[in-house]
Amino acid sequence: MERAPRNRARGFTLIELLVAMALGLLVMGAMASLFKTGLNAMMLVTQRTETQQNMRAAMDLMVKDISMAGAGLPSGGIQLPNGGGAIASKFACDQAGTCHVPAFNYPNNNYMYGIIPGFNNGVESNAVVAAAPPPVINDSITVVYADYNFPLWEYDITFPTPGNGGLINVAPNPAFVPAPPLVTAAGGLQAGDLIMLSNSLGTAVGEVTNLTPGSVTFADADALNINQNGAAQNNIKTISGGANTVAYRLFAVTYYLTVPGAGENPRLMRQVNGLNPVPVADNIINLQFAYDTYNQAGGGALDANQADPIGAGESPNLIQKINIVLMGQSILKSANKSQNMYLATAVSARNMAFRNRYQ
């Protein structure tokens, strides 16, 4: 008898299985690599977007303040108290007596310019910003301008005691309708604010130390050394007998970096008058300014990108343009790595000295 042949089911050989597994591993490896590349690209875009938004917010605020430098000030700025009995006045300091930049006195015998450059004066307590690129130079800048939001010029200003600059009376001028708010209202004056007073005898600046709805006090020994009744010249006392006194609140705004410590990121800070500083942006690791300045001693030639105009003997009143370079580091990290980015712009301070270059 013949036996019918059996049909054996055919399978994969060991070699075929090994080849298939190898090909599968290659495909899975390629997919994993592609997935990792996609994740890295997403993190890269996220880091750049977050850093750019952070830096642009900081830059926009700085540009707004710097563009107002000198607005409302007398042409050329204001001489603060000087002469016999005078001491150096301060900026970038708060009511607790803490000064937030290493050099905090007004330059050139106590003179308040619209712009005060702060070359290599930009990190609080001279702290080290470890991530800043070499050479490590961080600058500060202080700009001074009049506040037009609170209508202090709509008040009648009188000195209750002529010859004493420690107190003024403020009363809403009935000619203005609606009547201005009380000086103690929200958004009004507070201790540490700077007030510019102008009348027939000149212009002087005082720091508010106390106030009521009808008066403002400028006591000596204020945090910024602005009120100096004992100084020989250019204090409020010297103009206290003048007529038609008009007042404006000034903003003296300083931008600088601080390193909080305890592993925190460096921050860009904004400090106004004698008030507490507020953070503007985190992880700003480098802040530099350069100035296009007309060189009065050099025949009026324009010195472009002058990093230290005061140190070079040039007047801040002749600054025409402010060049800003800001460097930020991404707060988000990938594999303990961050990205650094630069942002640069230039601002023409519209209220500073003007020179016709095309004559």
C-alpha positions as CSV (number, residue, x, y, z in Angstrom):
1,M,0.0,0.0,0.0
2,E,1.2,3.4,-0.8
3,R,1.1,6.0,2.0
4,A,-0.2,9.4,1.1
5,P,2.5,12.1,1.6
6,R,2.0,14.4,4.5
7,N,1.9,18.2,3.9
8,R,4.2,19.8,6.4
9,A,3.4,23.4,7.3
10,R,6.3,25.6,6.3
11,G,7.8,28.0,8.9
12,F,10.6,30.6,9.2
13,T,14.1,29.4,9.6
14,L,16.3,30.7,12.4
15,I,18.2,32.9,9.9
16,E,15.0,34.4,8.6
17,L,13.9,35.2,12.2
18,L,17.2,36.8,13.0
19,V,17.1,38.9,9.9
20,A,13.5,40.0,10.6
21,M,14.4,40.9,14.2
22,A,17.4,42.9,13.0
23,L,15.3,44.8,10.5
24,G,12.7,45.5,13.2
25,L,15.3,46.8,15.6
26,L,16.6,49.1,12.9
27,V,13.2,50.5,12.2
28,M,12.4,50.9,15.9
29,G,15.8,52.6,16.5
30,A,15.1,55.0,13.6
31,M,11.7,55.8,15.0
32,A,13.2,56.4,18.5
33,S,15.9,58.6,17.1
34,L,13.3,60.6,15.1
35,F,11.1,60.9,18.2
36,K,14.1,62.1,20.3
37,T,15.0,64.6,17.5
38,G,11.4,65.9,17.6
39,L,11.5,66.3,21.4
40,N,14.8,68.1,21.2
41,A,13.5,70.4,18.5
42,M,10.3,71.1,20.6
43,M,12.4,71.9,23.6
44,L,14.7,74.1,21.5
45,V,11.8,76.1,20.2
46,T,10.2,76.3,23.7
47,Q,13.4,77.6,25.2
48,R,13.9,80.2,22.5
49,T,10.3,81.3,22.7
50,E,10.3,81.6,26.5
51,T,13.7,83.5,26.5
52,Q,12.6,85.8,23.7
53,Q,9.3,86.7,25.4
54,N,11.1,87.3,28.7
55,M,13.8,89.5,27.0
56,R,11.3,91.5,24.9
57,A,9.2,92.3,27.9
58,A,12.2,93.6,29.6
59,M,13.5,95.5,26.6
60,D,10.1,97.2,25.9
61,L,9.9,98.5,29.5
62,M,13.5,99.8,29.3
63,V,12.9,101.5,26.0
64,K,9.8,103.2,27.3
65,D,11.7,104.7,30.3
66,I,14.8,105.6,28.3
67,S,12.9,107.3,25.6
68,M,11.4,109.7,28.2
69,A,14.8,110.7,29.7
70,G,15.0,114.4,30.4
71,A,11.3,115.1,29.8
72,G,10.1,117.9,31.9
73,L,13.5,118.8,33.3
74,P,15.1,122.2,32.7
75,S,17.4,122.2,29.8
76,G,20.6,120.5,30.8
77,G,19.3,119.0,34.0
78,I,19.1,120.2,37.7
79,Q,21.9,121.1,40.1
80,L,21.2,119.3,43.4
81,P,22.3,120.8,46.7
82,N,25.9,121.9,46.7
83,G,28.3,124.4,48.3
84,G,29.0,124.7,52.1
85,G,27.2,122.1,54.2
86,A,26.1,119.9,51.2
87,I,26.7,116.2,50.9
88,A,26.4,113.8,48.0
89,S,22.8,112.9,46.9
90,K,21.9,109.3,46.0
91,F,19.9,107.4,43.4
92,A,18.9,103.7,43.3
93,C,18.4,103.5,47.0
94,D,15.3,102.7,49.0
95,Q,13.8,103.9,52.3
96,A,15.6,101.3,54.3
97,G,18.9,102.8,53.3
98,T,19.9,100.0,50.9
99,C,21.6,101.2,47.7
100,H,21.2,98.7,44.9
101,V,24.2,99.6,42.6
102,P,27.8,99.9,43.8
103,A,28.2,103.6,42.8
104,F,25.0,105.5,43.7
105,N,26.0,109.2,44.0
106,Y,25.0,111.8,41.4
107,P,28.1,112.7,39.2
108,N,29.9,116.0,38.6
109,N,29.3,117.7,41.9
110,N,25.8,116.4,42.6
111,Y,24.2,117.0,39.2
112,M,20.9,115.4,38.1
113,Y,21.1,114.7,34.4
114,G,18.4,113.2,32.3
115,I,20.6,110.1,31.7
116,I,23.2,108.9,34.1
117,P,25.3,106.1,32.5
118,G,26.6,103.4,34.9
119,F,29.5,101.7,33.1
120,N,30.5,98.5,34.9
121,N,28.1,99.5,37.7
122,G,25.3,97.1,36.9
123,V,25.3,94.3,39.5
124,E,24.0,94.8,43.0
125,S,26.8,94.3,45.6
126,N,29.3,93.6,42.8
127,A,28.0,90.0,42.8
128,V,29.2,87.6,40.1
129,V,26.9,86.6,37.3
130,A,28.4,83.2,36.7
131,A,26.7,82.7,33.3
132,A,27.8,86.1,31.9
133,P,30.2,85.8,28.9
134,P,33.7,87.2,29.3
135,P,34.8,89.9,29.6
136,V,32.2,90.2,32.3
137,I,30.9,93.8,32.1
138,N,27.4,94.6,33.3
139,D,26.2,98.2,33.2
140,S,23.4,100.1,34.9
141,I,21.5,103.1,33.6
142,T,19.5,105.8,35.5
143,V,17.0,108.0,33.6
144,V,15.2,111.0,35.1
145,Y,11.9,112.5,33.7
146,A,8.7,114.2,34.9
147,D,5.6,112.2,35.6
148,Y,2.7,113.6,33.6
149,N,0.2,111.1,34.9
150,F,-0.3,112.6,38.3
151,P,-1.3,116.3,37.8
152,L,0.8,117.9,40.6
153,W,0.9,121.1,38.6
154,E,-2.9,121.5,39.2
155,Y,-2.2,122.4,42.8
156,D,-1.4,125.7,44.4
157,I,2.0,125.4,46.1
158,T,2.9,127.7,49.0
159,F,5.6,127.7,51.6
160,P,4.1,128.2,55.1
161,T,7.4,129.5,56.4
162,P,9.5,131.5,53.8
163,G,13.1,130.6,54.2
164,N,12.3,127.0,55.3
165,G,12.3,124.3,52.6
166,G,11.1,121.5,54.9
167,L,7.4,121.8,54.2
168,I,5.0,123.0,51.4
169,N,1.2,123.3,51.4
170,V,-0.7,121.8,48.5
171,A,-4.3,122.8,47.7
172,P,-6.2,121.9,44.5
173,N,-6.4,124.8,42.1
174,P,-10.1,125.7,41.5
175,A,-9.3,126.7,37.9
176,F,-9.0,123.0,37.0
177,V,-12.2,121.1,36.4
178,P,-12.6,118.4,37.4
179,A,-10.5,119.0,40.5
180,P,-7.3,117.0,40.9
181,P,-7.3,114.1,43.4
182,L,-5.8,114.4,46.8
183,V,-2.1,114.0,46.9
184,T,-2.6,111.0,49.2
185,A,-5.0,109.3,46.7
186,A,-4.2,106.0,45.0
187,G,-1.5,106.6,42.5
188,G,-0.6,109.9,44.2
189,L,2.5,110.7,46.2
190,Q,4.3,108.5,48.7
191,A,7.3,108.7,50.9
192,G,10.4,108.4,48.7
193,D,9.0,110.2,45.7
194,L,11.0,113.1,44.2
195,I,9.3,116.4,43.6
196,M,10.6,119.2,41.4
197,L,9.6,122.7,42.5
198,S,10.1,125.7,40.1
199,N,9.3,129.3,40.8
200,S,10.7,132.8,40.2
201,L,13.8,132.0,42.2
202,G,14.8,128.8,40.4
203,T,14.3,125.0,40.5
204,A,15.0,122.6,43.3
205,V,14.3,118.9,44.0
206,G,13.0,117.4,47.3
207,E,12.3,113.8,48.5
208,V,9.0,113.3,50.1
209,T,9.4,112.1,53.7
210,N,5.8,112.6,54.9
211,L,2.5,113.9,53.6
212,T,-1.1,114.8,54.4
213,P,-3.9,115.6,52.1
214,G,-2.8,119.3,52.3
215,S,0.9,119.2,52.8
216,V,4.2,117.6,51.8
217,T,7.2,117.3,54.1
218,F,10.8,117.3,52.9
219,A,12.7,116.5,56.1
220,D,16.5,116.4,56.3
221,A,18.3,113.1,56.6
222,D,16.1,111.6,53.9
223,A,17.1,108.3,52.3
224,L,18.4,109.9,49.1
225,N,20.2,113.0,50.7
226,I,18.1,115.2,48.5
227,N,16.6,117.4,51.2
228,Q,19.5,119.5,52.6
229,N,18.2,122.6,54.3
230,G,21.7,123.2,55.6
231,A,23.3,123.3,52.1
232,A,24.4,126.7,50.8
233,Q,22.9,126.4,47.4
234,N,20.3,124.7,45.2
235,N,18.1,123.3,47.8
236,I,14.4,123.9,48.4
237,K,15.2,126.5,51.1
238,T,16.8,128.8,48.5
239,I,13.6,129.0,46.4
240,S,11.2,129.1,49.4
241,G,10.5,132.8,49.0
242,G,9.7,132.7,45.3
243,A,6.4,133.3,43.6
244,N,4.2,131.1,41.4
245,T,5.6,127.8,42.5
246,V,4.8,124.8,40.2
247,A,5.4,121.2,41.2
248,Y,6.0,118.0,39.2
249,R,6.8,114.5,40.4
250,L,10.0,113.1,39.0
251,F,10.8,109.5,38.2
252,A,14.5,108.6,38.7
253,V,14.5,105.1,37.2
254,T,17.5,102.7,37.6
255,Y,17.9,99.4,35.7
256,Y,20.5,96.9,37.1
257,L,21.0,93.2,37.7
258,T,20.8,91.4,41.0
259,V,21.9,87.8,42.0
260,P,19.4,86.8,44.7
261,G,21.6,83.8,45.9
262,A,20.5,80.4,47.1
263,G,20.6,79.0,43.5
264,E,18.2,81.6,42.1
265,N,18.6,83.0,38.7
266,P,20.0,86.6,38.1
267,R,17.3,89.2,37.6
268,L,16.8,92.5,35.8
269,M,15.5,95.0,38.4
270,R,13.8,98.4,38.1
271,Q,14.1,100.8,40.9
272,V,12.2,104.2,41.1
273,N,13.1,107.2,43.3
274,G,13.5,106.1,46.9
275,L,11.1,103.1,46.6
276,N,11.6,99.4,46.7
277,P,12.9,97.8,43.5
278,V,10.8,95.4,41.5
279,P,11.9,92.5,39.2
280,V,11.4,93.0,35.5
281,A,12.7,89.7,34.0
282,D,14.5,86.6,35.3
283,N,17.7,85.0,34.0
284,I,19.1,88.2,32.4
285,I,22.8,87.5,32.6
286,N,24.3,90.5,30.7
287,L,23.2,94.1,30.4
288,Q,25.3,96.7,28.5
289,F,24.8,100.2,27.3
290,A,26.8,102.3,24.8
291,Y,26.1,105.9,23.9
292,D,26.4,108.0,20.8
293,T,27.6,111.3,22.2
294,Y,28.7,114.6,20.7
295,N,32.2,115.4,21.8
296,Q,32.1,119.1,22.8
297,A,35.9,119.2,23.1
298,G,36.5,117.5,19.8
299,G,34.8,119.9,17.5
300,G,31.3,118.4,17.9
301,A,32.3,115.1,16.4
302,L,30.0,112.2,17.2
303,D,31.5,109.5,19.4
304,A,29.6,106.4,18.5
305,N,29.2,103.5,21.0
306,Q,30.9,105.3,23.9
307,A,30.7,102.8,26.8
308,D,31.7,105.3,29.5
309,P,31.0,108.9,28.5
310,I,31.4,110.3,32.0
311,G,34.7,108.6,32.4
312,A,35.8,110.0,29.0
313,G,35.0,113.5,30.2
314,E,31.9,113.9,28.0
315,S,28.6,115.4,29.2
316,P,25.6,113.2,29.6
317,N,23.6,116.2,28.2
318,L,25.1,115.5,24.8
319,I,24.0,111.9,24.6
320,Q,22.0,111.5,21.4
321,K,21.3,107.8,21.3
322,I,21.4,104.9,23.7
323,N,22.4,101.4,22.4
324,I,21.2,98.5,24.5
325,V,22.4,94.9,24.5
326,L,20.6,92.4,26.6
327,M,21.5,88.8,27.1
328,G,19.2,86.2,28.5
329,Q,19.5,82.6,29.4
330,S,16.6,80.2,29.1
331,I,15.0,79.3,32.4
332,L,13.9,75.9,31.1
333,K,16.7,73.4,30.9
334,S,17.1,70.3,28.8
335,A,19.6,67.7,30.0
336,N,20.9,70.5,32.3
337,K,21.6,72.6,29.3
338,S,20.3,76.2,28.6
339,Q,20.4,78.5,25.7
340,N,21.7,82.1,25.6
341,M,20.3,84.7,23.4
342,Y,21.2,88.4,22.6
343,L,18.6,91.1,22.0
344,A,19.8,94.6,20.9
345,T,18.2,97.9,20.1
346,A,18.8,101.6,20.1
347,V,16.8,104.5,21.6
348,S,16.9,108.2,20.7
349,A,16.0,110.2,23.8
350,R,13.8,112.8,22.3
351,N,14.2,115.3,25.1
352,M,18.0,115.3,25.2
353,A,20.3,117.8,23.5
354,F,19.7,118.2,19.7
355,R,22.3,119.1,17.2
356,N,21.7,119.6,13.5
357,R,24.3,117.4,11.8
358,Y,23.3,118.6,8.3
359,Q,24.2,122.3,8.6
